Amino acid sequence: MHVHATDTGDDWYLEVSSKTVNTSRRGGPADCTIAATAGELYLLLWNRRSDADIRVDGDRELLAQLREGVRIRWS
């Protein structure tokens, strides 16, 4: 998954498995790209806002799976 902050130009790449999420500042093609402001991404990835108006290119189900995993672990 590629996460792009539109206001700062920063990029992160997430490799998600059933047990971990590994992050990197470098990556290649991604199955899913999320683009929003840094603040919106922060809230989205911590399940503090909806993804309804977030730009998601590629497999949106990957974002849903990531958010579900975070919700389960922190609830």
Biopython code that builds the backbone (N, CA, C, O; Angstrom):
import numpy as np
from Bio.PDB.StructureBuilder import StructureBuilder

atoms = [
    (1, "MET", "N", (0.849, -1.161, 0.000)),
    (1, "MET", "CA", (0.000, 0.000, 0.000)),
    (1, "MET", "C", (0.900, 1.230, 0.000)),
    (1, "MET", "O", (1.883, 1.293, 0.737)),
    (2, "HIS", "N", (0.557, 2.191, -0.822)),
    (2, "HIS", "CA", (1.291, 3.452, -0.908)),
    (2, "HIS", "C", (0.437, 4.535, -0.265)),
    (2, "HIS", "O", (-0.733, 4.692, -0.614)),
    (3, "VAL", "N", (1.007, 5.273, 0.662)),
    (3, "VAL", "CA", (0.314, 6.356, 1.352)),
    (3, "VAL", "C", (1.015, 7.652, 0.966)),
    (3, "VAL", "O", (2.214, 7.803, 1.201)),
    (4, "HIS", "N", (0.276, 8.589, 0.376)),
    (4, "HIS", "CA", (0.860, 9.842, -0.110)),
    (4, "HIS", "C", (0.192, 11.035, 0.565)),
    (4, "HIS", "O", (-1.026, 11.198, 0.492)),
    (5, "ALA", "N", (1.001, 11.869, 1.225)),
    (5, "ALA", "CA", (0.499, 13.102, 1.842)),
    (5, "ALA", "C", (0.539, 14.213, 0.793)),
    (5, "ALA", "O", (1.613, 14.651, 0.382)),
    (6, "THR", "N", (-0.624, 14.657, 0.372)),
    (6, "THR", "CA", (-0.712, 15.628, -0.714)),
    (6, "THR", "C", (-0.198, 17.007, -0.324)),
    (6, "THR", "O", (0.250, 17.759, -1.190)),
    (7, "ASP", "N", (-0.250, 17.356, 0.950)),
    (7, "ASP", "CA", (0.182, 18.690, 1.363)),
    (7, "ASP", "C", (1.679, 18.777, 1.645)),
    (7, "ASP", "O", (2.250, 19.865, 1.574)),
    (8, "THR", "N", (2.322, 17.670, 1.960)),
    (8, "THR", "CA", (3.755, 17.702, 2.272)),
    (8, "THR", "C", (4.606, 17.009, 1.214)),
    (8, "THR", "O", (5.818, 17.216, 1.158)),
    (9, "GLY", "N", (3.976, 16.187, 0.377)),
    (9, "GLY", "CA", (4.706, 15.432, -0.630)),
    (9, "GLY", "C", (5.378, 14.180, -0.091)),
    (9, "GLY", "O", (6.099, 13.502, -0.822)),
    (10, "ASP", "N", (5.153, 13.868, 1.169)),
    (10, "ASP", "CA", (5.756, 12.671, 1.778)),
    (10, "ASP", "C", (5.040, 11.414, 1.321)),
    (10, "ASP", "O", (3.843, 11.426, 1.032)),
    (11, "ASP", "N", (5.813, 10.308, 1.260)),
    (11, "ASP", "CA", (5.286, 9.012, 0.864)),
    (11, "ASP", "C", (5.736, 7.943, 1.842)),
    (11, "ASP", "O", (6.861, 7.969, 2.341)),
    (12, "TRP", "N", (4.838, 7.001, 2.107)),
    (12, "TRP", "CA", (5.140, 5.819, 2.912)),
    (12, "TRP", "C", (4.605, 4.614, 2.171)),
    (12, "TRP", "O", (3.626, 4.703, 1.431)),
    (13, "TYR", "N", (5.256, 3.500, 2.378)),
    (13, "TYR", "CA", (4.831, 2.240, 1.774)),
    (13, "TYR", "C", (4.607, 1.245, 2.896)),
    (13, "TYR", "O", (5.468, 1.060, 3.755)),
    (14, "LEU", "N", (3.456, 0.613, 2.885)),
    (14, "LEU", "CA", (3.095, -0.346, 3.917)),
    (14, "LEU", "C", (3.018, -1.736, 3.315)),
    (14, "LEU", "O", (2.408, -1.946, 2.267)),
    (15, "GLU", "N", (3.645, -2.673, 3.993)),
    (15, "GLU", "CA", (3.513, -4.081, 3.638)),
    (15, "GLU", "C", (2.738, -4.718, 4.777)),
    (15, "GLU", "O", (3.237, -4.822, 5.898)),
    (16, "VAL", "N", (1.531, -5.138, 4.489)),
    (16, "VAL", "CA", (0.607, -5.607, 5.519)),
    (16, "VAL", "C", (0.496, -7.121, 5.468)),
    (16, "VAL", "O", (0.244, -7.709, 4.416)),
    (17, "SER", "N", (0.691, -7.742, 6.635)),
    (17, "SER", "CA", (0.451, -9.178, 6.750)),
    (17, "SER", "C", (-0.579, -9.392, 7.848)),
    (17, "SER", "O", (-1.068, -8.423, 8.430)),
    (18, "SER", "N", (-0.912, -10.623, 8.134)),
    (18, "SER", "CA", (-1.919, -10.897, 9.164)),
    (18, "SER", "C", (-1.418, -10.564, 10.565)),
    (18, "SER", "O", (-2.221, -10.433, 11.488)),
    (19, "LYS", "N", (-0.094, -10.425, 10.740)),
    (19, "LYS", "CA", (0.452, -10.172, 12.075)),
    (19, "LYS", "C", (1.161, -8.839, 12.218)),
    (19, "LYS", "O", (1.272, -8.327, 13.332)),
    (20, "THR", "N", (1.644, -8.264, 11.130)),
    (20, "THR", "CA", (2.419, -7.031, 11.231)),
    (20, "THR", "C", (2.124, -6.083, 10.081)),
    (20, "THR", "O", (1.545, -6.456, 9.061)),
    (21, "VAL", "N", (2.543, -4.849, 10.287)),
    (21, "VAL", "CA", (2.564, -3.849, 9.226)),
    (21, "VAL", "C", (3.974, -3.278, 9.211)),
    (21, "VAL", "O", (4.414, -2.658, 10.179)),
    (22, "ASN", "N", (4.674, -3.492, 8.111)),
    (22, "ASN", "CA", (6.023, -2.945, 7.953)),
    (22, "ASN", "C", (5.942, -1.697, 7.089)),
    (22, "ASN", "O", (5.229, -1.674, 6.086)),
    (23, "THR", "N", (6.670, -0.667, 7.478)),
    (23, "THR", "CA", (6.647, 0.583, 6.728)),
    (23, "THR", "C", (8.027, 0.903, 6.184)),
    (23, "THR", "O", (9.052, 0.495, 6.729)),
    (24, "SER", "N", (8.015, 1.645, 5.093)),
    (24, "SER", "CA", (9.249, 2.072, 4.451)),
    (24, "SER", "C", (8.981, 3.399, 3.764)),
    (24, "SER", "O", (7.841, 3.701, 3.411)),
    (25, "ARG", "N", (10.016, 4.185, 3.573)),
    (25, "ARG", "CA", (9.870, 5.436, 2.837)),
    (25, "ARG", "C", (10.114, 5.228, 1.349)),
    (25, "ARG", "O", (9.899, 6.145, 0.556)),
    (26, "ARG", "N", (10.560, 4.040, 0.959)),
    (26, "ARG", "CA", (10.814, 3.724, -0.446)),
    (26, "ARG", "C", (10.010, 2.503, -0.826)),
    (26, "ARG", "O", (9.825, 1.585, -0.027)),
    (27, "GLY", "N", (9.538, 2.505, -2.045)),
    (27, "GLY", "CA", (8.784, 1.365, -2.514)),
    (27, "GLY", "C", (8.548, 1.453, -3.999)),
    (27, "GLY", "O", (8.963, 2.407, -4.657)),
    (28, "GLY", "N", (7.892, 0.471, -4.505)),
    (28, "GLY", "CA", (7.592, 0.427, -5.925)),
    (28, "GLY", "C", (6.105, 0.467, -6.151)),
    (28, "GLY", "O", (5.368, 1.089, -5.387)),
    (29, "PRO", "N", (5.667, -0.187, -7.186)),
    (29, "PRO", "CA", (4.231, -0.216, -7.470)),
    (29, "PRO", "C", (3.455, -0.806, -6.293)),
    (29, "PRO", "O", (3.923, -1.721, -5.615)),
    (30, "ALA", "N", (2.279, -0.269, -6.071)),
    (30, "ALA", "CA", (1.452, -0.719, -4.945)),
    (30, "ALA", "C", (0.090, -1.177, -5.450)),
    (30, "ALA", "O", (-0.390, -0.711, -6.483)),
    (31, "ASP", "N", (-0.523, -2.092, -4.714)),
    (31, "ASP", "CA", (-1.862, -2.570, -5.057)),
    (31, "ASP", "C", (-2.935, -1.543, -4.719)),
    (31, "ASP", "O", (-4.037, -1.578, -5.267)),
    (32, "CYS", "N", (-2.601, -0.621, -3.807)),
    (32, "CYS", "CA", (-3.540, 0.398, -3.366)),
    (32, "CYS", "C", (-2.754, 1.663, -3.018)),
    (32, "CYS", "O", (-1.741, 1.593, -2.322)),
    (33, "THR", "N", (-3.216, 2.812, -3.499)),
    (33, "THR", "CA", (-2.605, 4.099, -3.157)),
    (33, "THR", "C", (-3.654, 4.978, -2.515)),
    (33, "THR", "O", (-4.763, 5.125, -3.029)),
    (34, "ILE", "N", (-3.290, 5.566, -1.371)),
    (34, "ILE", "CA", (-4.168, 6.472, -0.645)),
    (34, "ILE", "C", (-3.524, 7.852, -0.697)),
    (34, "ILE", "O", (-2.334, 7.984, -0.409)),
    (35, "ALA", "N", (-4.282, 8.877, -1.057)),
    (35, "ALA", "CA", (-3.754, 10.228, -1.141)),
    (35, "ALA", "C", (-4.690, 11.195, -0.421)),
    (35, "ALA", "O", (-5.888, 11.245, -0.701)),
    (36, "ALA", "N", (-4.121, 11.963, 0.516)),
    (36, "ALA", "CA", (-4.874, 12.957, 1.269)),
    (36, "ALA", "C", (-3.858, 13.834, 2.001)),
    (36, "ALA", "O", (-2.654, 13.595, 1.902)),
    (37, "THR", "N", (-4.321, 14.833, 2.726)),
    (37, "THR", "CA", (-3.400, 15.633, 3.533)),
    (37, "THR", "C", (-2.840, 14.773, 4.666)),
    (37, "THR", "O", (-3.423, 13.753, 5.031)),
    (38, "ALA", "N", (-1.723, 15.191, 5.205)),
    (38, "ALA", "CA", (-1.098, 14.434, 6.293)),
    (38, "ALA", "C", (-2.064, 14.271, 7.469)),
    (38, "ALA", "O", (-2.148, 13.192, 8.056)),
    (39, "GLY", "N", (-2.781, 15.320, 7.810)),
    (39, "GLY", "CA", (-3.738, 15.245, 8.913)),
    (39, "GLY", "C", (-4.865, 14.267, 8.644)),
    (39, "GLY", "O", (-5.261, 13.504, 9.525)),
    (40, "GLU", "N", (-5.384, 14.295, 7.415)),
    (40, "GLU", "CA", (-6.450, 13.361, 7.055)),
    (40, "GLU", "C", (-5.949, 11.917, 7.087)),
    (40, "GLU", "O", (-6.656, 11.022, 7.551)),
    (41, "LEU", "N", (-4.728, 11.690, 6.593)),
    (41, "LEU", "CA", (-4.164, 10.336, 6.613)),
    (41, "LEU", "C", (-3.977, 9.835, 8.037)),
    (41, "LEU", "O", (-4.280, 8.682, 8.342)),
    (42, "TYR", "N", (-3.478, 10.706, 8.904)),
    (42, "TYR", "CA", (-3.281, 10.326, 10.307)),
    (42, "TYR", "C", (-4.599, 9.851, 10.918)),
    (42, "TYR", "O", (-4.665, 8.785, 11.530)),
    (43, "LEU", "N", (-5.634, 10.651, 10.746)),
    (43, "LEU", "CA", (-6.939, 10.298, 11.309)),
    (43, "LEU", "C", (-7.500, 9.036, 10.659)),
    (43, "LEU", "O", (-8.071, 8.186, 11.343)),
    (44, "LEU", "N", (-7.342, 8.912, 9.343)),
    (44, "LEU", "CA", (-7.843, 7.750, 8.628)),
    (44, "LEU", "C", (-7.177, 6.468, 9.103)),
    (44, "LEU", "O", (-7.857, 5.482, 9.389)),
    (45, "LEU", "N", (-5.856, 6.475, 9.187)),
    (45, "LEU", "CA", (-5.129, 5.250, 9.528)),
    (45, "LEU", "C", (-5.286, 4.851, 10.994)),
    (45, "LEU", "O", (-5.001, 3.710, 11.356)),
    (46, "TRP", "N", (-5.733, 5.774, 11.834)),
    (46, "TRP", "CA", (-6.056, 5.439, 13.223)),
    (46, "TRP", "C", (-7.553, 5.281, 13.424)),
    (46, "TRP", "O", (-8.035, 5.273, 14.556)),
    (47, "ASN", "N", (-8.293, 5.155, 12.321)),
    (47, "ASN", "CA", (-9.751, 4.955, 12.360)),
    (47, "ASN", "C", (-10.485, 6.061, 13.109)),
    (47, "ASN", "O", (-11.418, 5.801, 13.869)),
    (48, "ARG", "N", (-10.057, 7.275, 12.887)),
    (48, "ARG", "CA", (-10.705, 8.418, 13.536)),
    (48, "ARG", "C", (-11.496, 9.260, 12.550)),
    (48, "ARG", "O", (-12.024, 10.314, 12.905)),
    (49, "ARG", "N", (-11.578, 8.785, 11.300)),
    (49, "ARG", "CA", (-12.388, 9.457, 10.289)),
    (49, "ARG", "C", (-12.761, 8.453, 9.213)),
    (49, "ARG", "O", (-12.134, 7.402, 9.078)),
    (50, "SER", "N", (-13.783, 8.787, 8.455)),
    (50, "SER", "CA", (-14.259, 7.950, 7.359)),
    (50, "SER", "C", (-13.303, 8.058, 6.162)),
    (50, "SER", "O", (-12.570, 9.037, 6.020)),
    (51, "ASP", "N", (-13.331, 7.040, 5.321)),
    (51, "ASP", "CA", (-12.534, 7.092, 4.099)),
    (51, "ASP", "C", (-13.383, 7.508, 2.892)),
    (51, "ASP", "O", (-12.931, 7.409, 1.751)),
    (52, "ALA", "N", (-14.604, 7.970, 3.141)),
    (52, "ALA", "CA", (-15.546, 8.276, 2.064)),
    (52, "ALA", "C", (-15.019, 9.305, 1.071)),
    (52, "ALA", "O", (-15.244, 9.157, -0.130)),
    (53, "ASP", "N", (-14.332, 10.333, 1.530)),
    (53, "ASP", "CA", (-13.855, 11.381, 0.617)),
    (53, "ASP", "C", (-12.332, 11.359, 0.447)),
    (53, "ASP", "O", (-11.744, 12.352, 0.017)),
    (54, "ILE", "N", (-11.701, 10.243, 0.778)),
    (54, "ILE", "CA", (-10.256, 10.068, 0.595)),
    (54, "ILE", "C", (-10.016, 9.467, -0.792)),
    (54, "ILE", "O", (-10.731, 8.558, -1.213)),
    (55, "ARG", "N", (-9.009, 9.979, -1.492)),
    (55, "ARG", "CA", (-8.674, 9.415, -2.809)),
    (55, "ARG", "C", (-7.983, 8.066, -2.620)),
    (55, "ARG", "O", (-6.931, 7.980, -1.987)),
    (56, "VAL", "N", (-8.582, 7.025, -3.171)),
    (56, "VAL", "CA", (-8.026, 5.673, -3.103)),
    (56, "VAL", "C", (-7.980, 5.128, -4.528)),
    (56, "VAL", "O", (-9.012, 5.002, -5.188)),
    (57, "ASP", "N", (-6.773, 4.806, -4.996)),
    (57, "ASP", "CA", (-6.599, 4.206, -6.315)),
    (57, "ASP", "C", (-6.187, 2.755, -6.133)),
    (57, "ASP", "O", (-5.366, 2.446, -5.268)),
    (58, "GLY", "N", (-6.742, 1.870, -6.932)),
    (58, "GLY", "CA", (-6.397, 0.458, -6.828)),
    (58, "GLY", "C", (-7.409, -0.292, -5.977)),
    (58, "GLY", "O", (-8.600, 0.016, -5.979)),
    (59, "ASP", "N", (-6.912, -1.277, -5.253)),
    (59, "ASP", "CA", (-7.754, -2.194, -4.486)),
    (59, "ASP", "C", (-8.185, -1.571, -3.151)),
    (59, "ASP", "O", (-7.454, -1.634, -2.162)),
    (60, "ARG", "N", (-9.368, -0.976, -3.139)),
    (60, "ARG", "CA", (-9.888, -0.314, -1.935)),
    (60, "ARG", "C", (-10.088, -1.302, -0.782)),
    (60, "ARG", "O", (-10.063, -0.905, 0.384)),
    (61, "GLU", "N", (-10.284, -2.577, -1.098)),
    (61, "GLU", "CA", (-10.472, -3.611, -0.066)),
    (61, "GLU", "C", (-9.240, -3.718, 0.833)),
    (61, "GLU", "O", (-9.374, -4.041, 2.013)),
    (62, "LEU", "N", (-8.059, -3.457, 0.307)),
    (62, "LEU", "CA", (-6.844, -3.494, 1.133)),
    (62, "LEU", "C", (-6.902, -2.444, 2.244)),
    (62, "LEU", "O", (-6.501, -2.714, 3.376)),
    (63, "LEU", "N", (-7.395, -1.262, 1.924)),
    (63, "LEU", "CA", (-7.567, -0.235, 2.953)),
    (63, "LEU", "C", (-8.579, -0.691, 3.994)),
    (63, "LEU", "O", (-8.364, -0.510, 5.192)),
    (64, "ALA", "N", (-9.668, -1.276, 3.548)),
    (64, "ALA", "CA", (-10.685, -1.768, 4.488)),
    (64, "ALA", "C", (-10.108, -2.839, 5.408)),
    (64, "ALA", "O", (-10.401, -2.845, 6.603)),
    (65, "GLN", "N", (-9.299, -3.737, 4.873)),
    (65, "GLN", "CA", (-8.682, -4.781, 5.688)),
    (65, "GLN", "C", (-7.709, -4.191, 6.704)),
    (65, "GLN", "O", (-7.681, -4.620, 7.857)),
    (66, "LEU", "N", (-6.918, -3.220, 6.288)),
    (66, "LEU", "CA", (-5.985, -2.566, 7.212)),
    (66, "LEU", "C", (-6.746, -1.883, 8.340)),
    (66, "LEU", "O", (-6.393, -2.034, 9.509)),
    (67, "ARG", "N", (-7.774, -1.144, 7.999)),
    (67, "ARG", "CA", (-8.548, -0.425, 9.016)),
    (67, "ARG", "C", (-9.259, -1.391, 9.964)),
    (67, "ARG", "O", (-9.352, -1.120, 11.161)),
    (68, "GLU", "N", (-9.753, -2.491, 9.455)),
    (68, "GLU", "CA", (-10.402, -3.491, 10.303)),
    (68, "GLU", "C", (-9.393, -4.096, 11.273)),
    (68, "GLU", "O", (-9.712, -4.295, 12.446)),
    (69, "GLY", "N", (-8.204, -4.386, 10.814)),
    (69, "GLY", "CA", (-7.157, -4.939, 11.679)),
    (69, "GLY", "C", (-6.759, -3.987, 12.782)),
    (69, "GLY", "O", (-6.537, -4.408, 13.917)),
    (70, "VAL", "N", (-6.668, -2.712, 12.466)),
    (70, "VAL", "CA", (-6.330, -1.710, 13.475)),
    (70, "VAL", "C", (-7.463, -1.586, 14.479)),
    (70, "VAL", "O", (-7.215, -1.472, 15.679)),
    (71, "ARG", "N", (-8.704, -1.605, 14.007)),
    (71, "ARG", "CA", (-9.860, -1.473, 14.904)),
    (71, "ARG", "C", (-9.905, -2.625, 15.892)),
    (71, "ARG", "O", (-10.153, -2.419, 17.080)),
    (72, "ILE", "N", (-9.669, -3.820, 15.416)),
    (72, "ILE", "CA", (-9.722, -4.984, 16.287)),
    (72, "ILE", "C", (-8.632, -4.930, 17.355)),
    (72, "ILE", "O", (-8.900, -5.212, 18.524)),
    (73, "ARG", "N", (-7.434, -4.578, 16.977)),
    (73, "ARG", "CA", (-6.320, -4.552, 17.921)),
    (73, "ARG", "C", (-6.477, -3.491, 18.998)),
    (73, "ARG", "O", (-6.035, -3.689, 20.130)),
    (74, "TRP", "N", (-7.100, -2.369, 18.663)),
    (74, "TRP", "CA", (-7.154, -1.265, 19.615)),
    (74, "TRP", "C", (-8.494, -1.140, 20.326)),
    (74, "TRP", "O", (-8.638, -0.297, 21.211)),
    (75, "SER", "N", (-9.460, -1.942, 19.968)),
    (75, "SER", "CA", (-10.760, -1.797, 20.631)),
    (75, "SER", "C", (-10.798, -2.534, 21.942)),
    (75, "SER", "O", (-11.818, -2.517, 22.631)),
]
sb = StructureBuilder()
sb.init_structure("model")
sb.init_model(0)
sb.init_chain("A")
sb.init_seg("    ")
for serial, (resi, resn, name, xyz) in enumerate(atoms, 1):
    if name == "N":
        sb.init_residue(resn, " ", resi, " ")
    sb.init_atom(name, np.array(xyz, "f"), 0.0, 1.0, " ", f" {name:<3s}", serial, name[0])
structure = sb.get_structure()
